[in-house]
């Protein structure tokens, strides 16, 4: 199996320690302060951006430092040490269609380091899908397989969700919602069929107010781990609103250049310098 570089293993260890502390203390802010202290990093405020006790943090990894392979490790770390599940659902958000296609191909290819990690972590019970393939998810997959769905952030990031496939009613999802118990904790989070849905999908007006069979609702039901690649592009109020709409269990950002402004800066949990990458022979060019 692909062996992590020293700084990559440290990144994984920091994530594991932080998320374990989030679980045990039930206080993300305290766990964040402790993680910084353990690394001898300067203390600074944790900002929840309305996500309350949902861990929302950033791993600062320079370009060429293996952010995507660390994303695969992050899915396992979050599943094992925070969600305590063998079958997580992860929403992997990337900045462009090109990167989306590359990421999907890598995660679907047996033996590729990204896929190899997932297969080893989840006993080969892994389903990787492009956002356009999500109607292939079967009820028996949820709870039995680690599911990774790759999408551009733009697919989700809209103020008006009408006409967007992610938020649209789709009859293929009906079996997923058929047996939701009345006391399911996520039930109040789910969007319901509106008049616009009736007009778009030819539904009966009697369906208005019932649970909408949509992928967004499926995500809300199972509380995904959200991986955000090139996260410095994803620090707007509209992005925060979009991520809250899928009700994540955790949001893990990867970027070389995190937003550090006082208005909407990331909660940087770990960072590695370009000099450390060069020492690990990850950068061949001279560093200035």
N, C-alpha and C positions, 0 to 999 in steps of 0.2 A: 504493500500500500504506500501511497505518496506520503513522505515524511515531512512534517511541518518544520519550517525554519524556527530558530530559537525565539525570535520576536513574535512569530505567529502562534507558537505554543503559549507564550506569555499572554497574548491577546485572548486566547481561548480560556486560559486559567482565570484571568480577570473577569471575563463574562460569567464563568461558572460561579466564582465566589460571589459576585454581585447579585446574580439572580437567585442563588441559594439564600443569601441574606434577605433579599426581597421577600422570598417565600416564608422564611422563618420569622422575620420581624414584622411582616405585613406593613412595612413603612419604607417606601421607595426612597424618600429623601434621606433617611438615616443610612440606608444601605449604600447610597451614592457617596455620601460623605465618608463612610467607612472605607469604600473602595479607593477613593482618592488618598486617604490617609495611609492605607496599606502600601500604596505605590510611592509614598513620599511626594505626592503632588500637591500643589497649593489648593487649599479649600476654596470652593466657590459655590454659589447657590444652585440648587436643582430647581428647574422650572418645568412644571407639569403641562402647561399649555392646554389645560382643561381635560387632560387624560387621568387626572387624580392619581390613583395608586397603580396605574398601568406603567410598567417600566418603559421609559422612552429615552434611549441613550445612543451615543455616537462612538464608533470606533474609528479613530483617525489613522488611516493607513496610506502612506504615499503611493502615488501611481507606480504600478509595477510590483507592488508589495503583496499581491495575491488576495485582493479583497473578496473575489468570488469564491475561492476555496474556503476562506474564512466564513463566508455566508453559509456554506454547507455545514460547517462545524457549528455555526450559530443556531441552526435549526435543531440539531441534536441537543446542544446545551440547553436551549430554552425548553425543549420537550422533556428532557430528563430532570433538570435541576430546578425548573420553575413550574411547568405545567404538570409534571409527573405523569406523562403519558408515553406510550410506545407508538402512538399513531396520531401525530400532530397534523394540522393543516397549516401550510405556510403560503403566504402571498408575497411573491418576490417581485418588487417593483424596480424597473430600470428606466433610464432617461430617454431611450430612443427605440424605434422599431428594429434597427440593425442590431443593437445590443440585446434586445429581446430575443431575436432569432438566434443569435450566437449562444446566449445563455440557455435557451430551451434545448438547442442541439447538444451542448456540452452535458447538461443535466440528464438528457435522455440516453447518452451514449455509454453502454457498458464498458467499464474499465477506465473511463475518463476520471481524473482525480476528483472532480466535483461529484460525479455520480457514485464513484467508488466509496466515498465517505458516507453518503446516504445509505447505500446498500449495506455497508458494514454496520452502520448505526441501527438500522431498522430491519435487519435480517432479510434484506432484499424485498421486503414488502413496501415498495415505493412506487408511487404513481406521479409522474411529472407531466404537466399539461401546459400548453399555451393557453392564454386567456380565451382564445376562440374555440377551445376544445372542452370547456368546462361542463358542457351538457353530457359528456361521457362519464362523469362521476356517478357511480351507482350507490344506492344506500348502503350496501354491504362493504363498500370501500371505506366509508367513514367509520373510524373506530378500529379498523383492521389494517389500514395502510397509512404510511406517511405520505401526504399529498402535498405537492409543491406546484403552485400555479404561478406562471411568469406573465407579467403584464407591464406595459408602460404605465407610468403614473397618469399620463394624459387620458388613458382609457377610463380612469375613475374620477379624475379631477375636473368636475363640472359643477356649476351652481344649479343648473337645470338638468335633472337626470332623465327627463323624457327622451326617448329615442336611443338611449345608451344601453347596449346589450347587458352590461354588468348589472344594471338596475331593473332591467325589463322582466316582465312576466314571461315564463317559459314553461310549457306543460311538462317538459322532461324532468323538471325539478319537483313535480307534485309528490312523487313517492317519498322524497326526503322530509316532507312536512306532514305526511299522512298520519303519523302516530306521535306527534308532539304532545306530551302530557300537559294538562292545563296549568300545572304548577312549575313548568320548565322556567328556570331563572332568566333565560334570554327572551322569553316570549314578549315582554313589554318593549324590547328593542326592535322588533321586526316591523318593517314597513307593510302597510296594508294596501289592497287594491283601491285605486282611485278612479274617478270618472275618466281620466286620461287613459288609464290602463284598459278600461272597457272599450274605449274608442279605438285604441291601437291594436288590441288583440281579439276583438270580436267577442268579448266575454258578456255574460248576462249582467244586467245592472244589479242582480241579486248578489253578485260577487263583491260589490263595493263594501269595503270594511273588513273583508277576510284577509288572511295572510297572503301576501304576494309571493308566488313561486319564482323567486329570482336568485341569482348567484350572490348578490349582495346580502340578501337575507340568510342564505346558506352560510356565508362567512360569519355573519352576526351570531348565528345559532351555535357555531363551533369555535368562535373566538380565535382567529388565526394569529400566528406569529407573523409579523410583517417585517420583511427585509427590504431596506431602501438603499439602492445602489446610487452613487453620486448624489448623496443626500443634500449637498449644499444647494441643489436646484429645487429643493422641496421644503422650503421654510417660509411659506406664505400662509395667511389665514385660510385661504381656500384649501390648501393642502391639509392643514390641521382639521378643517371641517370634513374633508374627504376621508381622512384616516379614521376619524371618530365614527363615521357612518358605517364602517365595517366592524366596529367594536373589537379592536385587536386585544389580544392578551398581552402582547409586548411589541414594541417597535424598536428595531435595531438598525441604525444607520451606519453606512460605510462611506467614507469619503477621504480624499487627500486634503481637502481644503474646507473644513467645516465653517459654517456661519458662526461667527463669534460676537455678533452685535448684541447690544443689550435688549433690543426689541424682540428678536426671535432667534437667538443663538442656540446651537445644539448643546446638549448635556454631554460633553466629551468625557468618556469614561477611561479611554486608553489612547495613547498616541505613540507612534514610533517615528524616529527621525530618519531622514534620507541617509545619514551616515551609517546607521545600523543596517539599512538595506544594502549599502555598499559592502559593509563588512561581511554580510551573508552572500555576497556576490549576486545580488538581485539587480544591481545597477552597474552597468559597465562604463558609463560616461563619467568624466570628472565632475565632482560636485563643487559648486561655487557657493 
